[in-house]
């Protein structure tokens, strides 16, 4: 193609020597030239001649020239004209690129040549300054356009799963702890299922079109090639950070400072912890993956830069999550906070490792190392607090010195609390095994980066790296099981001490049976707790319950049965003394009525234990009474007021025994014989 311009139309030496008037005259000549040739020329021709010029000045052995070709001047004018058009207000949108792909491509092609001209040494200072100025204006436009693209909210709505309403943790000794904890755990499971449904929804990445992604990719490529990579990265980083944080807010997450977390009331902080767990898992399973795709699309020609920018964003978000957890750790520990801390520990354990592995695979070793260190410090803090909570539970049991016995020998609130607490703690058995093992291991390892845990498919076992010394093979129980058994022993001791508050020895036995049966039933009803306590412990507890049962029979019914013995009944000649017989029946009636009145108000809530006690009483009393009455009642039937002495039929006794241990004193019906 024949060139329209010569390379000798401008001279650097002449330009340098001209005064202001001469420069203005040349400026006017350039404008006239542009107007005259506007209908004849195309940008592609100008770019071709600029390429020819650039090639000529960079070819080896090419002679240096002080002349500036017209094509450079025209390129300046054409690009400035395009910049002026792009800077004009546009209706309905802030985005200037993409409406005309051909013009858009021409603009980037012109920017590429301007950049090449800005680094050539064949232009004088004045033209170099002008070239650099135009380049800077073009970069400013590209930066604004990519920001406008990133800011435009043409995206799917991030569905926010409502944070469940959390109930205030039960105080120590609350009778409702069982139900509260159950409701809370069920609610958490349902919310986790909702998360899974959200994950199945697929791409929650802001829904940029392929054209928009292509535009952003071309802009970043152009800016980076022109040496404006810092401005490009800073603009994208700022917008994506703000966008990511807005998504987290839509999910219900609040960006709290550490001192705000520390000062927050626990009932409010519980809700924040639930949200923290949900959002953390959503980030690692959905949002980070979507963000990675976006960076890879925008920086497809710069994979290393894409990985670095993505890693910086992830590190920023993860560090904030860890700061929240570290602030929670600083709050005052108490046993009822255990489950929230374990939830946080499990989230860190399950979700951080894949992120750190990804960082290492992407060559971001420093970022991975920082996250590893921060994650360990956070988990280590949680571990210490969790163990302290079990120590606090021990101290709470030891310090429960109330001197008022529970009415009617019922189950002590402390027994209910501790057993429900341990039952639900064992739902985290795998985690607690790891926590207590690591805590015990820390007594031997002073460094903080030599070990990790592997959850063996939730089978309740933990394996360690080869750097961890193995536990003593003679130890058959894990540190967590040892802790459990220590708490159970303390609870037994406390229950035994509480039983001594009852003056009635029989009621003392009922109290011990009530609490002992409750403990055994809770252990048997929880597979993990039963596995931890082993059958031998349960057998010993059952043996203890049988002993209390026998003691109850002896303390309650030995005097009653004594009335039915033959001692003193026969006088000389083996003759039955009617007066002694009357006294024996009267004594039996009096004792039985008193026992019925008293023990009908006693409480045995376990139906099986209640039935066992009644059956044993019937087996002990009714045969003896039936035998005694059948043998001697005819001695009194011939006299008057026989019903005054023989008040009850054996069947009546059996019916009255069914009134025992219902927690309600009843009047005694009376049946005439």
VORO-753679 format. One record per residue (C-alpha): residue in three letters; x negated, y negated, z negated. Coordinates in steps of 0.05 Angstrom, whole numbers, plus 5000, padded with zeros to 4 digits. Layout:
! residues N
ALAXYZ ...
! end
This chain:
! residues 673
UNK500050005000 UNK497349325018 UNK495848894958 UNK499548234953 UNK494347894911 UNK486847814914 UNK482347904854 UNK479247214862 UNK485246794848 UNK483046614777 UNK476146474749 UNK474346534676 UNK468846024683 UNK473645524713 UNK478745644659 UNK473745544604 UNK471644894635 UNK478444594646 UNK481544094600 UNK488644124574 UNK491543784635 UNK488144264683 UNK490644864642 UNK497744604644 UNK497144514719 UNK494845224727 UNK500545454682 UNK505345104728 UNK502045424789 UNK503046114757 UNK510445974746 UNK511145744817 UNK507546364842 UNK512146804801 UNK518346454828 UNK515846504900 UNK514147244895 UNK519947454850 UNK524147704908 UNK518348074940 UNK514748424883 UNK516348994837 UNK513349154770 UNK510849814797 UNK506549434847 UNK503748984793 UNK502149594749 UNK498749934808 UNK494249334820 UNK492749264746 UNK490750004745 UNK486249864806 UNK483149274770 UNK482149664706 UNK479050234744 UNK474349764781 UNK471749454717 UNK470750124682 UNK467550494740 UNK460150634729 UNK455450174766 UNK461249684779 UNK458948964778 UNK461648504725 UNK466147934749 UNK468747304717 UNK474847304762 UNK481847474737 UNK486547764789 UNK493547494801 UNK496448174781 UNK494248054709 UNK497447374708 UNK503847664738 UNK503848234688 UNK503547714632 UNK509347344661 UNK513547954676 UNK512648244607 UNK514047584573 UNK520347524615 UNK522448224592 UNK520948034520 UNK525147404525 UNK530947814552 UNK530448324496 UNK530247774444 UNK536847484467 UNK542847634421 UNK546548264442 UNK553748404426 UNK555749004386 UNK548849304374 UNK542049134348 UNK538649654392 UNK535749374456 UNK532750004487 UNK536250584519 UNK541850224555 UNK537750214619 UNK532650784619 UNK529050524680 UNK527849834650 UNK526050164585 UNK520750594619 UNK518149984657 UNK517349604592 UNK513250154560 UNK509050234622 UNK507649484621 UNK505949514547 UNK501050074562 UNK497349644614 UNK497349044569 UNK494049454515 UNK488749694563 UNK487448984585 UNK486848764513 UNK480849214502 UNK477149074567 UNK471148614566 UNK472448354637 UNK477447824615 UNK475347164585 UNK476946984514 UNK482946564534 UNK486247124575 UNK484447634522 UNK487847204469 UNK493947134513 UNK494047884527 UNK493548044453 UNK499047554437 UNK503747874487 UNK501848564461 UNK503548354390 UNK510348084412 UNK511748734448 UNK509749144386 UNK514248714344 UNK520148874390 UNK518549624388 UNK518049604313 UNK524749254307 UNK528049734355 UNK525750364320 UNK528050064254 UNK534849914285 UNK535350634311 UNK533550924243 UNK538350464207 UNK544250604251 UNK548751064210 UNK551051514267 UNK550552144226 UNK554552674193 UNK557052494124 UNK553152824069 UNK558453204030 UNK557853063957 UNK559853633911 UNK562953313850 UNK558853383787 UNK562653843740 UNK565353533677 UNK560753763622 UNK563253893553 UNK559453643493 UNK555054183466 UNK557854533406 UNK555154353338 UNK551754883297 UNK557055353270 UNK562555173320 UNK567655713328 UNK568855493399 UNK561755583424 UNK563356243457 UNK568755943500 UNK565055303515 UNK558855653538 UNK562856143580 UNK566655573614 UNK560155203627 UNK556655803658 UNK562655973702 UNK563055253725 UNK555655263743 UNK556455913783 UNK562355603822 UNK558254993837 UNK552455413861 UNK557255763908 UNK559355083934 UNK552054933947 UNK551455563987 UNK557455354028 UNK554154684041 UNK547755034062 UNK551655444113 UNK554154794143 UNK547454754178 UNK544254104200 UNK545753534152 UNK540353114185 UNK542952434209 UNK545752624277 UNK541152254325 UNK542552404397 UNK537152704440 UNK536552044477 UNK535451674411 UNK530252164389 UNK526752104456 UNK526751344450 UNK523851374380 UNK518651874404 UNK516551424462 UNK516350804417 UNK511951144365 UNK507351424419 UNK506650724450 UNK505350374384 UNK500350894361 UNK496750874428 UNK496350114422 UNK493150154354 UNK499449974315 UNK500050634280 UNK499950314211 UNK505749854227 UNK509550424259 UNK508650904201 UNK510250374149 UNK516750184183 UNK519050904191 UNK516851094121 UNK520650514089 UNK527150674127 UNK526951424116 UNK525451344042 UNK531350884032 UNK535751334075 UNK533651954036 UNK534951613969 UNK541851393993 UNK543452114011 UNK541452333940 UNK545951793912 UNK551752043954 UNK550452723923 UNK551452413855 UNK544252343835 UNK542151723795 UNK535051463799 UNK533551363725 UNK527251113693 UNK523851553642 UNK525651083585 UNK532951083607 UNK532951843605 UNK529651863537 UNK534751383507 UNK540951713538 UNK546052063494 UNK545752823503 UNK552952893526 UNK551452423584 UNK544552713597 UNK547653403604 UNK551453173666 UNK545152863695 UNK541453513686 UNK546853903722 UNK546553413779 UNK538953433779 UNK538954193787 UNK544054163844 UNK540653603882 UNK533653893872 UNK535854553902 UNK539654203958 UNK533453803975 UNK528854403980 UNK533954844018 UNK537254334064 UNK534853614063 UNK527353724067 UNK528254204125 UNK532553694161 UNK527553144147 UNK521953574174 UNK525753664239 UNK526652914246 UNK519352754235 UNK517353304284 UNK521953004336 UNK519652294327 UNK512252474324 UNK512153074372 UNK505752804403 UNK502452694335 UNK503753334294 UNK498453174243 UNK501552494230 UNK508452804226 UNK506153294172 UNK502652754133 UNK508652284132 UNK513452854115 UNK508753074059 UNK508552364031 UNK516152334029 UNK516753013996 UNK511452843945 UNK515052193927 UNK521752543916 UNK518853143879 UNK514752703833 UNK521052313816 UNK524752963800 UNK518853183757 UNK518752523720 UNK526052623703 UNK524653313676 UNK518653063636 UNK523052513606 UNK528253033586 UNK522753443552 UNK521152843508 UNK528252823479 UNK529453123411 UNK530153883418 UNK535854263388 UNK538354973400 UNK544654773439 UNK540254443492 UNK536855103509 UNK540955293570 UNK540054623606 UNK532454673596 UNK532455383623 UNK536455153684 UNK531154633698 UNK525555143689 UNK528855623738 UNK529755063789 UNK522354883785 UNK520255603786 UNK524555793846 UNK524355173889 UNK517454863882 UNK513155443903 UNK515655463976 UNK514554713982 UNK507454773956 UNK506055354003 UNK508654934061 UNK504054364042 UNK498054824041 UNK499955124108 UNK500454424138 UNK493454254115 UNK495853784060 UNK491654104006 UNK490953473965 UNK498453363963 UNK499654093947 UNK494554053891 UNK497753433861 UNK504653763862 UNK501954403832 UNK498854023775 UNK504953603762 UNK509554203767 UNK505354603718 UNK505254033668 UNK512753963673 UNK514054713666 UNK509154763610 UNK512854213573 UNK519454573583 UNK516355223558 UNK514054903494 UNK520854583481 UNK524555243495 UNK520255613445 UNK521255043395 UNK528755113403 UNK528355843382 UNK524155623322 UNK529555103307 UNK534755653310 UNK530656043259 UNK530155443214 UNK537655313221 UNK539056023197 UNK534055953140 UNK536855273121 UNK544155483120 UNK544955493044 UNK552355333036 UNK554755592969 UNK562055662989 UNK564056353014 UNK568156443077 UNK575456563055 UNK578057283056 UNK571357583076 UNK572057373149 UNK566457323199 UNK561756753181 UNK561356183232 UNK553856243231 UNK554356973253 UNK559056783311 UNK554456213332 UNK548056603331 UNK550757213366 UNK554256813421 UNK547856403428 UNK543557023436 UNK548657343483 UNK548356763532 UNK540956673522 UNK540157383548 UNK543457183613 UNK536756833623 UNK532957433600 UNK528157463659 UNK526656723651 UNK525856773576 UNK521157373584 UNK516856933628 UNK517256333582 UNK515256703519 UNK509957113555 UNK506756483584 UNK507256133516 UNK503756723483 UNK498656743539 UNK497156003529 UNK494256183462 UNK488556533499 UNK487756113562 UNK485555393555 UNK485655203629 UNK492155043664 UNK491255303734 UNK489356023727 UNK496056363725 UNK502956393754 UNK509056823748 UNK512257293797 UNK519557463786 UNK519858193805 UNK526558153841 UNK530057973776 UNK528458643745 UNK526358323680 UNK518958423690 UNK513457923701 UNK506858033734 UNK500857603727 UNK494857433768 UNK488457813757 UNK485657243716 UNK490657353660 UNK488357833606 UNK493358403599 UNK497558433537 UNK495558933485 UNK497959613511 UNK499959803441 UNK505359263441 UNK511759593462 UNK515958963456 UNK515358323495 UNK514457663458 UNK521657483473 UNK524358133445 UNK520058023383 UNK523157343376 UNK530157633383 UNK528958153330 UNK526057633283 UNK532457213291 UNK536757833279 UNK532958003216 UNK533857293191 UNK541257333206 UNK541857993168 UNK538257693109 UNK542657073111 UNK548957503114 UNK546657913056 UNK545457283015 UNK552257003034 UNK555657643011 UNK553057522941 UNK557556912936 UNK563557382928 UNK564957592857 UNK569358162881 UNK564758722901 UNK569959032948 UNK570758362984 UNK563258312989 UNK563258983025 UNK568758763072 UNK564858133089 UNK558658533105 UNK562659023147 UNK566158453185 UNK559658103202 UNK555758743215 UNK561159023262 UNK561458353299 UNK553858373309 UNK553959083335 UNK559758963382 UNK556358343411 UNK549958733423 UNK553659313455 UNK557658833498 UNK551558513528 UNK547158993568 UNK540958543566 UNK541658423491 UNK542859163478 UNK536759343519 UNK532558853480 UNK534959093412 UNK534459833432 UNK538860403406 UNK534660523343 UNK536459833316 UNK543859933330 UNK543660623296 UNK540560323234 UNK545859783234 UNK551360303241 UNK548460693182 UNK548560053141 UNK555959943159 UNK557760653135 UNK554360513069 UNK558359873060 UNK564660263077 UNK563260783023 UNK561660222974 UNK568359902990 UNK572060552976 UNK568460652911 UNK569559942886 UNK576859912906 UNK579760602898 UNK575860962845 UNK580160682789 UNK586560822828 UNK584561542838 UNK582661592765 UNK590061492749 UNK591862112788 UNK587062572751 UNK589463072699 UNK585162802643 UNK589262752578 UNK595662982612 UNK596163662579 UNK596863732504 UNK596564342459 UNK599564952491 UNK598364672560 UNK604564242553 UNK605063612596 UNK605562962557 UNK611162552589 UNK608561912557 UNK601662012587 UNK604962182654 UNK609061552652 UNK602761152636 UNK599061462695 UNK604661292744 UNK605160582715 UNK597660492720 UNK597560742792 UNK603360272811 UNK600059682778 UNK593259782810 UNK596059932879 UNK600559322878 UNK594858872857 UNK590359152912 UNK595959082963 UNK597158362943 UNK589758192945 UNK587358583006 UNK593258413050 UNK590257713051 UNK583357953069 UNK581457883141 UNK578558433186 UNK578858163257 UNK575958773292 UNK581759233306 UNK577559853307 UNK574459693239 UNK581259513212 UNK584060183234 UNK578160563207 UNK578960243139 UNK586460393136 UNK585561103159 UNK580161223107 UNK584460923052 UNK590361353072 UNK586061973074 UNK583361823006 UNK589661592969 UNK595861913001 UNK593862652993 UNK591962542920 UNK598362152906 UNK602762652943 UNK599663232905 UNK600362882838 UNK607562662849 UNK609663332877 UNK606763692817 UNK609363252760 UNK615362832783 UNK620463352759 UNK618163212687 UNK620962512693 UNK626962622738 UNK631162882679 UNK630062232641 UNK632661532651 UNK629560982694 UNK625461462735 UNK624560932790 UNK621060502739 UNK615260992740 UNK615661322808 UNK616460712852 UNK613660962917 UNK614161552963 UNK607661762998 UNK610561503063 UNK611660823030 UNK604360813009 UNK602260943082 UNK606660373106 UNK603959903054 UNK596760073072 UNK598259813142 UNK599059123110 UNK591759113089 UNK586658653123 UNK591558233163 UNK589757573130 UNK596757463103 UNK599157623032 UNK605857993035 UNK610958182983 UNK611658922971 UNK617959282991 UNK620559772941 UNK623760442954 UNK627660832903 UNK626061552897 
! end
